[in-house]
Amino acid sequence: MSYRLENLRILVVDDNAHIRQLLRAILNAIGIRAIEVAEDGIQGFDSFCRFDYDLVFTDCEMEPITGIDL
């Protein structure tokens, strides 16, 4: 069985630039190309409202909006 990972659209929301880069590299390595990143919960919420994502990775402890609140 194979999955068409290249068709997934992913949102990564984290206030740590290294984590955003790491997640993007891992996702690219498994074949995912449509990856959007946001630096905080506000920017992530804005992206989430404008686009349809298949999966969202978020940090639970961000300011001013946590990943849980997002």
PDB file of N, CA, C and O in Angstrom:
ATOM      1  N   MET A   1       0.848  -1.167   0.000  1.00  0.00           N
ATOM      2  CA  MET A   1       0.000   0.000   0.000  1.00  0.00           C
ATOM      3  C   MET A   1       0.901   1.239   0.000  1.00  0.00           C
ATOM      4  O   MET A   1       1.874   1.308   0.750  1.00  0.00           O
ATOM      5  N   SER A   2       0.573   2.194  -0.829  1.00  0.00           N
ATOM      6  CA  SER A   2       1.339   3.440  -0.844  1.00  0.00           C
ATOM      7  C   SER A   2       0.406   4.627  -0.655  1.00  0.00           C
ATOM      8  O   SER A   2      -0.761   4.600  -1.047  1.00  0.00           O
ATOM      9  N   TYR A   3       0.944   5.643  -0.058  1.00  0.00           N
ATOM     10  CA  TYR A   3       0.176   6.851   0.205  1.00  0.00           C
ATOM     11  C   TYR A   3       0.701   7.976  -0.673  1.00  0.00           C
ATOM     12  O   TYR A   3       1.896   8.033  -0.963  1.00  0.00           O
ATOM     13  N   ARG A   4      -0.178   8.863  -1.095  1.00  0.00           N
ATOM     14  CA  ARG A   4       0.193   9.990  -1.948  1.00  0.00           C
ATOM     15  C   ARG A   4       0.468  11.197  -1.058  1.00  0.00           C
ATOM     16  O   ARG A   4      -0.339  12.123  -0.981  1.00  0.00           O
ATOM     17  N   LEU A   5       1.597  11.175  -0.399  1.00  0.00           N
ATOM     18  CA  LEU A   5       1.948  12.231   0.539  1.00  0.00           C
ATOM     19  C   LEU A   5       2.177  13.569  -0.147  1.00  0.00           C
ATOM     20  O   LEU A   5       2.010  14.621   0.469  1.00  0.00           O
ATOM     21  N   GLU A   6       2.558  13.533  -1.416  1.00  0.00           N
ATOM     22  CA  GLU A   6       2.814  14.786  -2.127  1.00  0.00           C
ATOM     23  C   GLU A   6       1.555  15.633  -2.293  1.00  0.00           C
ATOM     24  O   GLU A   6       1.642  16.818  -2.615  1.00  0.00           O
ATOM     25  N   ASN A   7       0.397  15.035  -2.077  1.00  0.00           N
ATOM     26  CA  ASN A   7      -0.870  15.766  -2.191  1.00  0.00           C
ATOM     27  C   ASN A   7      -1.319  16.423  -0.888  1.00  0.00           C
ATOM     28  O   ASN A   7      -2.286  17.185  -0.877  1.00  0.00           O
ATOM     29  N   LEU A   8      -0.616  16.130   0.214  1.00  0.00           N
ATOM     30  CA  LEU A   8      -0.996  16.700   1.501  1.00  0.00           C
ATOM     31  C   LEU A   8      -0.595  18.167   1.595  1.00  0.00           C
ATOM     32  O   LEU A   8       0.425  18.580   1.043  1.00  0.00           O
ATOM     33  N   ARG A   9      -1.400  18.939   2.294  1.00  0.00           N
ATOM     34  CA  ARG A   9      -1.086  20.344   2.584  1.00  0.00           C
ATOM     35  C   ARG A   9      -0.968  20.462   4.104  1.00  0.00           C
ATOM     36  O   ARG A   9      -1.915  20.178   4.837  1.00  0.00           O
ATOM     37  N   ILE A  10       0.218  20.889   4.564  1.00  0.00           N
ATOM     38  CA  ILE A  10       0.554  20.886   5.978  1.00  0.00           C
ATOM     39  C   ILE A  10       0.809  22.316   6.462  1.00  0.00           C
ATOM     40  O   ILE A  10       1.383  23.134   5.744  1.00  0.00           O
ATOM     41  N   LEU A  11       0.372  22.600   7.692  1.00  0.00           N
ATOM     42  CA  LEU A  11       0.680  23.867   8.363  1.00  0.00           C
ATOM     43  C   LEU A  11       1.507  23.553   9.603  1.00  0.00           C
ATOM     44  O   LEU A  11       1.116  22.730  10.431  1.00  0.00           O
ATOM     45  N   VAL A  12       2.655  24.218   9.721  1.00  0.00           N
ATOM     46  CA  VAL A  12       3.520  24.091  10.890  1.00  0.00           C
ATOM     47  C   VAL A  12       3.492  25.424  11.625  1.00  0.00           C
ATOM     48  O   VAL A  12       3.849  26.457  11.058  1.00  0.00           O
ATOM     49  N   VAL A  13       3.067  25.402  12.892  1.00  0.00           N
ATOM     50  CA  VAL A  13       2.991  26.620  13.701  1.00  0.00           C
ATOM     51  C   VAL A  13       3.870  26.428  14.927  1.00  0.00           C
ATOM     52  O   VAL A  13       3.575  25.602  15.791  1.00  0.00           O
ATOM     53  N   ASP A  14       4.958  27.199  14.997  1.00  0.00           N
ATOM     54  CA  ASP A  14       5.863  27.111  16.135  1.00  0.00           C
ATOM     55  C   ASP A  14       6.636  28.407  16.255  1.00  0.00           C
ATOM     56  O   ASP A  14       7.028  28.995  15.247  1.00  0.00           O
ATOM     57  N   ASP A  15       6.857  28.858  17.479  1.00  0.00           N
ATOM     58  CA  ASP A  15       7.597  30.097  17.681  1.00  0.00           C
ATOM     59  C   ASP A  15       9.110  29.889  17.669  1.00  0.00           C
ATOM     60  O   ASP A  15       9.865  30.854  17.788  1.00  0.00           O
ATOM     61  N   ASN A  16       9.556  28.656  17.530  1.00  0.00           N
ATOM     62  CA  ASN A  16      10.977  28.337  17.472  1.00  0.00           C
ATOM     63  C   ASN A  16      11.371  28.066  16.016  1.00  0.00           C
ATOM     64  O   ASN A  16      10.897  27.109  15.402  1.00  0.00           O
ATOM     65  N   ALA A  17      12.237  28.916  15.480  1.00  0.00           N
ATOM     66  CA  ALA A  17      12.636  28.802  14.069  1.00  0.00           C
ATOM     67  C   ALA A  17      13.321  27.467  13.763  1.00  0.00           C
ATOM     68  O   ALA A  17      13.140  26.919  12.676  1.00  0.00           O
ATOM     69  N   HIS A  18      14.099  26.943  14.702  1.00  0.00           N
ATOM     70  CA  HIS A  18      14.791  25.666  14.472  1.00  0.00           C
ATOM     71  C   HIS A  18      13.797  24.513  14.353  1.00  0.00           C
ATOM     72  O   HIS A  18      13.971  23.628  13.515  1.00  0.00           O
ATOM     73  N   ILE A  19      12.778  24.519  15.171  1.00  0.00           N
ATOM     74  CA  ILE A  19      11.753  23.468  15.092  1.00  0.00           C
ATOM     75  C   ILE A  19      11.000  23.562  13.772  1.00  0.00           C
ATOM     76  O   ILE A  19      10.730  22.544  13.136  1.00  0.00           O
ATOM     77  N   ARG A  20      10.657  24.795  13.352  1.00  0.00           N
ATOM     78  CA  ARG A  20       9.981  24.954  12.051  1.00  0.00           C
ATOM     79  C   ARG A  20      10.841  24.394  10.928  1.00  0.00           C
ATOM     80  O   ARG A  20      10.335  23.690  10.055  1.00  0.00           O
ATOM     81  N   GLN A  21      12.128  24.696  10.939  1.00  0.00           N
ATOM     82  CA  GLN A  21      13.035  24.195   9.903  1.00  0.00           C
ATOM     83  C   GLN A  21      13.164  22.673   9.960  1.00  0.00           C
ATOM     84  O   GLN A  21      13.175  22.004   8.927  1.00  0.00           O
ATOM     85  N   LEU A  22      13.262  22.134  11.177  1.00  0.00           N
ATOM     86  CA  LEU A  22      13.385  20.691  11.346  1.00  0.00           C
ATOM     87  C   LEU A  22      12.145  19.962  10.828  1.00  0.00           C
ATOM     88  O   LEU A  22      12.263  18.989  10.084  1.00  0.00           O
ATOM     89  N   LEU A  23      10.964  20.427  11.217  1.00  0.00           N
ATOM     90  CA  LEU A  23       9.728  19.791  10.739  1.00  0.00           C
ATOM     91  C   LEU A  23       9.597  19.889   9.228  1.00  0.00           C
ATOM     92  O   LEU A  23       9.183  18.929   8.579  1.00  0.00           O
ATOM     93  N   ARG A  24       9.945  21.036   8.662  1.00  0.00           N
ATOM     94  CA  ARG A  24       9.887  21.194   7.200  1.00  0.00           C
ATOM     95  C   ARG A  24      10.833  20.209   6.519  1.00  0.00           C
ATOM     96  O   ARG A  24      10.465  19.597   5.516  1.00  0.00           O
ATOM     97  N   ALA A  25      12.042  20.048   7.049  1.00  0.00           N
ATOM     98  CA  ALA A  25      13.005  19.107   6.466  1.00  0.00           C
ATOM     99  C   ALA A  25      12.513  17.671   6.551  1.00  0.00           C
ATOM    100  O   ALA A  25      12.647  16.914   5.590  1.00  0.00           O
ATOM    101  N   ILE A  26      11.948  17.290   7.684  1.00  0.00           N
ATOM    102  CA  ILE A  26      11.422  15.927   7.850  1.00  0.00           C
ATOM    103  C   ILE A  26      10.266  15.682   6.882  1.00  0.00           C
ATOM    104  O   ILE A  26      10.214  14.645   6.221  1.00  0.00           O
ATOM    105  N   LEU A  27       9.352  16.629   6.803  1.00  0.00           N
ATOM    106  CA  LEU A  27       8.194  16.478   5.912  1.00  0.00           C
ATOM    107  C   LEU A  27       8.626  16.424   4.451  1.00  0.00           C
ATOM    108  O   LEU A  27       8.077  15.644   3.673  1.00  0.00           O
ATOM    109  N   ASN A  28       9.602  17.244   4.073  1.00  0.00           N
ATOM    110  CA  ASN A  28      10.136  17.195   2.712  1.00  0.00           C
ATOM    111  C   ASN A  28      10.787  15.845   2.422  1.00  0.00           C
ATOM    112  O   ASN A  28      10.649  15.303   1.325  1.00  0.00           O
ATOM    113  N   ALA A  29      11.491  15.314   3.406  1.00  0.00           N
ATOM    114  CA  ALA A  29      12.180  14.038   3.228  1.00  0.00           C
ATOM    115  C   ALA A  29      11.220  12.882   2.961  1.00  0.00           C
ATOM    116  O   ALA A  29      11.594  11.912   2.301  1.00  0.00           O
ATOM    117  N   ILE A  30       9.993  12.969   3.461  1.00  0.00           N
ATOM    118  CA  ILE A  30       9.032  11.889   3.207  1.00  0.00           C
ATOM    119  C   ILE A  30       8.120  12.201   2.020  1.00  0.00           C
ATOM    120  O   ILE A  30       7.164  11.473   1.752  1.00  0.00           O
ATOM    121  N   GLY A  31       8.425  13.296   1.311  1.00  0.00           N
ATOM    122  CA  GLY A  31       7.719  13.557   0.064  1.00  0.00           C
ATOM    123  C   GLY A  31       6.646  14.624   0.098  1.00  0.00           C
ATOM    124  O   GLY A  31       5.978  14.856  -0.909  1.00  0.00           O
ATOM    125  N   ILE A  32       6.467  15.276   1.230  1.00  0.00           N
ATOM    126  CA  ILE A  32       5.452  16.328   1.317  1.00  0.00           C
ATOM    127  C   ILE A  32       6.059  17.636   0.846  1.00  0.00           C
ATOM    128  O   ILE A  32       7.132  18.022   1.309  1.00  0.00           O
ATOM    129  N   ARG A  33       5.391  18.320  -0.063  1.00  0.00           N
ATOM    130  CA  ARG A  33       5.939  19.552  -0.639  1.00  0.00           C
ATOM    131  C   ARG A  33       5.149  20.796  -0.261  1.00  0.00           C
ATOM    132  O   ARG A  33       5.723  21.883  -0.199  1.00  0.00           O
ATOM    133  N   ALA A  34       3.856  20.670  -0.008  1.00  0.00           N
ATOM    134  CA  ALA A  34       3.014  21.833   0.303  1.00  0.00           C
ATOM    135  C   ALA A  34       3.023  22.058   1.817  1.00  0.00           C
ATOM    136  O   ALA A  34       2.143  21.586   2.538  1.00  0.00           O
ATOM    137  N   ILE A  35       4.041  22.791   2.280  1.00  0.00           N
ATOM    138  CA  ILE A  35       4.214  23.041   3.704  1.00  0.00           C
ATOM    139  C   ILE A  35       4.228  24.544   3.933  1.00  0.00           C
ATOM    140  O   ILE A  35       5.064  25.263   3.385  1.00  0.00           O
ATOM    141  N   GLU A  36       3.301  25.001   4.742  1.00  0.00           N
ATOM    142  CA  GLU A  36       3.266  26.415   5.133  1.00  0.00           C
ATOM    143  C   GLU A  36       3.741  26.488   6.577  1.00  0.00           C
ATOM    144  O   GLU A  36       3.507  25.569   7.362  1.00  0.00           O
ATOM    145  N   VAL A  37       4.408  27.584   6.923  1.00  0.00           N
ATOM    146  CA  VAL A  37       4.864  27.761   8.292  1.00  0.00           C
ATOM    147  C   VAL A  37       4.348  29.082   8.844  1.00  0.00           C
ATOM    148  O   VAL A  37       4.151  30.047   8.106  1.00  0.00           O
ATOM    149  N   ALA A  38       4.134  29.106  10.153  1.00  0.00           N
ATOM    150  CA  ALA A  38       3.718  30.320  10.851  1.00  0.00           C
ATOM    151  C   ALA A  38       4.563  30.444  12.112  1.00  0.00           C
ATOM    152  O   ALA A  38       4.894  29.446  12.752  1.00  0.00           O
ATOM    153  N   GLU A  39       4.909  31.684  12.462  1.00  0.00           N
ATOM    154  CA  GLU A  39       5.807  31.938  13.586  1.00  0.00           C
ATOM    155  C   GLU A  39       5.107  32.008  14.936  1.00  0.00           C
ATOM    156  O   GLU A  39       5.763  31.932  15.975  1.00  0.00           O
ATOM    157  N   ASP A  40       3.799  32.152  14.935  1.00  0.00           N
ATOM    158  CA  ASP A  40       3.066  32.196  16.200  1.00  0.00           C
ATOM    159  C   ASP A  40       1.615  31.810  15.966  1.00  0.00           C
ATOM    160  O   ASP A  40       1.195  31.583  14.831  1.00  0.00           O
ATOM    161  N   GLY A  41       0.857  31.740  17.052  1.00  0.00           N
ATOM    162  CA  GLY A  41      -0.529  31.308  16.956  1.00  0.00           C
ATOM    163  C   GLY A  41      -1.413  32.245  16.164  1.00  0.00           C
ATOM    164  O   GLY A  41      -2.338  31.798  15.485  1.00  0.00           O
ATOM    165  N   ILE A  42      -1.145  33.537  16.239  1.00  0.00           N
ATOM    166  CA  ILE A  42      -1.949  34.506  15.487  1.00  0.00           C
ATOM    167  C   ILE A  42      -1.749  34.324  13.989  1.00  0.00           C
ATOM    168  O   ILE A  42      -2.713  34.272  13.225  1.00  0.00           O
ATOM    169  N   GLN A  43      -0.491  34.227  13.578  1.00  0.00           N
ATOM    170  CA  GLN A  43      -0.187  33.998  12.161  1.00  0.00           C
ATOM    171  C   GLN A  43      -0.719  32.634  11.712  1.00  0.00           C
ATOM    172  O   GLN A  43      -1.217  32.493  10.595  1.00  0.00           O
ATOM    173  N   GLY A  44      -0.611  31.642  12.583  1.00  0.00           N
ATOM    174  CA  GLY A  44      -1.126  30.308  12.264  1.00  0.00           C
ATOM    175  C   GLY A  44      -2.631  30.302  12.102  1.00  0.00           C
ATOM    176  O   GLY A  44      -3.157  29.665  11.190  1.00  0.00           O
ATOM    177  N   PHE A  45      -3.335  31.013  12.988  1.00  0.00           N
ATOM    178  CA  PHE A  45      -4.790  31.089  12.894  1.00  0.00           C
ATOM    179  C   PHE A  45      -5.208  31.776  11.596  1.00  0.00           C
ATOM    180  O   PHE A  45      -6.165  31.348  10.950  1.00  0.00           O
ATOM    181  N   ASP A  46      -4.503  32.831  11.212  1.00  0.00           N
ATOM    182  CA  ASP A  46      -4.789  33.532   9.964  1.00  0.00           C
ATOM    183  C   ASP A  46      -4.636  32.593   8.765  1.00  0.00           C
ATOM    184  O   ASP A  46      -5.498  32.555   7.888  1.00  0.00           O
ATOM    185  N   SER A  47      -3.542  31.840   8.732  1.00  0.00           N
ATOM    186  CA  SER A  47      -3.331  30.881   7.637  1.00  0.00           C
ATOM    187  C   SER A  47      -4.392  29.789   7.654  1.00  0.00           C
ATOM    188  O   SER A  47      -4.908  29.394   6.608  1.00  0.00           O
ATOM    189  N   PHE A  48      -4.714  29.302   8.856  1.00  0.00           N
ATOM    190  CA  PHE A  48      -5.699  28.239   9.000  1.00  0.00           C
ATOM    191  C   PHE A  48      -7.066  28.664   8.477  1.00  0.00           C
ATOM    192  O   PHE A  48      -7.796  27.856   7.904  1.00  0.00           O
ATOM    193  N   CYS A  49      -7.410  29.938   8.676  1.00  0.00           N
ATOM    194  CA  CYS A  49      -8.707  30.441   8.208  1.00  0.00           C
ATOM    195  C   CYS A  49      -8.740  30.662   6.696  1.00  0.00           C
ATOM    196  O   CYS A  49      -9.811  30.615   6.089  1.00  0.00           O
ATOM    197  N   ARG A  50      -7.593  30.899   6.089  1.00  0.00           N
ATOM    198  CA  ARG A  50      -7.547  31.208   4.657  1.00  0.00           C
ATOM    199  C   ARG A  50      -7.366  29.987   3.766  1.00  0.00           C
ATOM    200  O   ARG A  50      -7.745  30.023   2.595  1.00  0.00           O
ATOM    201  N   PHE A  51      -6.801  28.917   4.287  1.00  0.00           N
ATOM    202  CA  PHE A  51      -6.498  27.751   3.459  1.00  0.00           C
ATOM    203  C   PHE A  51      -7.006  26.475   4.116  1.00  0.00           C
ATOM    204  O   PHE A  51      -7.214  26.427   5.328  1.00  0.00           O
ATOM    205  N   ASP A  52      -7.199  25.459   3.313  1.00  0.00           N
ATOM    206  CA  ASP A  52      -7.567  24.141   3.821  1.00  0.00           C
ATOM    207  C   ASP A  52      -6.302  23.311   4.002  1.00  0.00           C
ATOM    208  O   ASP A  52      -5.540  23.121   3.054  1.00  0.00           O
ATOM    209  N   TYR A  53      -6.082  22.822   5.202  1.00  0.00           N
ATOM    210  CA  TYR A  53      -4.913  21.992   5.501  1.00  0.00           C
ATOM    211  C   TYR A  53      -5.372  20.593   5.854  1.00  0.00           C
ATOM    212  O   TYR A  53      -6.442  20.395   6.430  1.00  0.00           O
ATOM    213  N   ASP A  54      -4.542  19.629   5.497  1.00  0.00           N
ATOM    214  CA  ASP A  54      -4.816  18.248   5.860  1.00  0.00           C
ATOM    215  C   ASP A  54      -4.321  17.935   7.264  1.00  0.00           C
ATOM    216  O   ASP A  54      -4.865  17.065   7.944  1.00  0.00           O
ATOM    217  N   LEU A  55      -3.281  18.652   7.694  1.00  0.00           N
ATOM    218  CA  LEU A  55      -2.678  18.384   8.988  1.00  0.00           C
ATOM    219  C   LEU A  55      -2.012  19.653   9.501  1.00  0.00           C
ATOM    220  O   LEU A  55      -1.414  20.408   8.734  1.00  0.00           O
ATOM    221  N   VAL A  56      -2.123  19.882  10.820  1.00  0.00           N
ATOM    222  CA  VAL A  56      -1.488  21.042  11.449  1.00  0.00           C
ATOM    223  C   VAL A  56      -0.597  20.540  12.574  1.00  0.00           C
ATOM    224  O   VAL A  56      -1.049  19.812  13.457  1.00  0.00           O
ATOM    225  N   PHE A  57       0.683  20.938  12.535  1.00  0.00           N
ATOM    226  CA  PHE A  57       1.615  20.690  13.638  1.00  0.00           C
ATOM    227  C   PHE A  57       1.755  22.004  14.390  1.00  0.00           C
ATOM    228  O   PHE A  57       2.019  23.041  13.782  1.00  0.00           O
ATOM    229  N   THR A  58       1.583  21.970  15.703  1.00  0.00           N
ATOM    230  CA  THR A  58       1.683  23.198  16.474  1.00  0.00           C
ATOM    231  C   THR A  58       2.333  22.953  17.833  1.00  0.00           C
ATOM    232  O   THR A  58       2.234  21.869  18.409  1.00  0.00           O
ATOM    233  N   ASP A  59       2.990  23.979  18.317  1.00  0.00           N
ATOM    234  CA  ASP A  59       3.579  23.977  19.648  1.00  0.00           C
ATOM    235  C   ASP A  59       2.479  24.308  20.648  1.00  0.00           C
ATOM    236  O   ASP A  59       1.724  25.258  20.441  1.00  0.00           O
ATOM    237  N   CYS A  60       2.381  23.552  21.711  1.00  0.00           N
ATOM    238  CA  CYS A  60       1.317  23.797  22.697  1.00  0.00           C
ATOM    239  C   CYS A  60       1.562  25.052  23.518  1.00  0.00           C
ATOM    240  O   CYS A  60       0.608  25.691  23.962  1.00  0.00           O
ATOM    241  N   GLU A  61       2.816  25.415  23.728  1.00  0.00           N
ATOM    242  CA  GLU A  61       3.130  26.534  24.616  1.00  0.00           C
ATOM    243  C   GLU A  61       3.757  27.692  23.851  1.00  0.00           C
ATOM    244  O   GLU A  61       4.976  27.864  23.855  1.00  0.00           O
ATOM    245  N   MET A  62       2.917  28.480  23.198  1.00  0.00           N
ATOM    246  CA  MET A  62       3.354  29.679  22.491  1.00  0.00           C
ATOM    247  C   MET A  62       2.639  30.869  23.101  1.00  0.00           C
ATOM    248  O   MET A  62       1.657  30.712  23.826  1.00  0.00           O
ATOM    249  N   GLU A  63       3.126  32.033  22.809  1.00  0.00           N
ATOM    250  CA  GLU A  63       2.472  33.282  23.221  1.00  0.00           C
ATOM    251  C   GLU A  63       2.199  34.104  21.975  1.00  0.00           C
ATOM    252  O   GLU A  63       3.010  34.022  21.053  1.00  0.00           O
ATOM    253  N   PRO A  64       1.178  34.859  21.861  1.00  0.00           N
ATOM    254  CA  PRO A  64       0.106  35.082  22.822  1.00  0.00           C
ATOM    255  C   PRO A  64      -1.009  34.041  22.728  1.00  0.00           C
ATOM    256  O   PRO A  64      -1.867  33.984  23.609  1.00  0.00           O
ATOM    257  N   ILE A  65      -1.014  33.229  21.691  1.00  0.00           N
ATOM    258  CA  ILE A  65      -2.031  32.182  21.542  1.00  0.00           C
ATOM    259  C   ILE A  65      -1.320  30.840  21.585  1.00  0.00           C
ATOM    260  O   ILE A  65      -0.387  30.607  20.817  1.00  0.00           O
ATOM    261  N   THR A  66      -1.751  29.959  22.474  1.00  0.00           N
ATOM    262  CA  THR A  66      -1.131  28.631  22.569  1.00  0.00           C
ATOM    263  C   THR A  66      -1.600  27.746  21.419  1.00  0.00           C
ATOM    264  O   THR A  66      -2.568  28.064  20.728  1.00  0.00           O
ATOM    265  N   GLY A  67      -0.909  26.648  21.228  1.00  0.00           N
ATOM    266  CA  GLY A  67      -1.321  25.695  20.223  1.00  0.00           C
ATOM    267  C   GLY A  67      -2.677  25.094  20.522  1.00  0.00           C
ATOM    268  O   GLY A  67      -3.441  24.788  19.606  1.00  0.00           O
ATOM    269  N   ILE A  68      -2.982  24.922  21.806  1.00  0.00           N
ATOM    270  CA  ILE A  68      -4.284  24.402  22.213  1.00  0.00           C
ATOM    271  C   ILE A  68      -5.384  25.393  21.821  1.00  0.00           C
ATOM    272  O   ILE A  68      -6.418  24.997  21.282  1.00  0.00           O
ATOM    273  N   ASP A  69      -5.156  26.686  22.095  1.00  0.00           N
ATOM    274  CA  ASP A  69      -6.146  27.708  21.734  1.00  0.00           C
ATOM    275  C   ASP A  69      -6.309  27.818  20.228  1.00  0.00           C
ATOM    276  O   ASP A  69      -7.401  28.077  19.723  1.00  0.00           O
ATOM    277  N   LEU A  70      -5.217  27.620  19.524  1.00  0.00           N
ATOM    278  CA  LEU A  70      -5.285  27.667  18.061  1.00  0.00           C
ATOM    279  C   LEU A  70      -6.214  26.600  17.547  1.00  0.00           C
ATOM    280  O   LEU A  70      -6.405  26.478  16.337  1.00  0.00           O
TER     281      LEU A  70
END
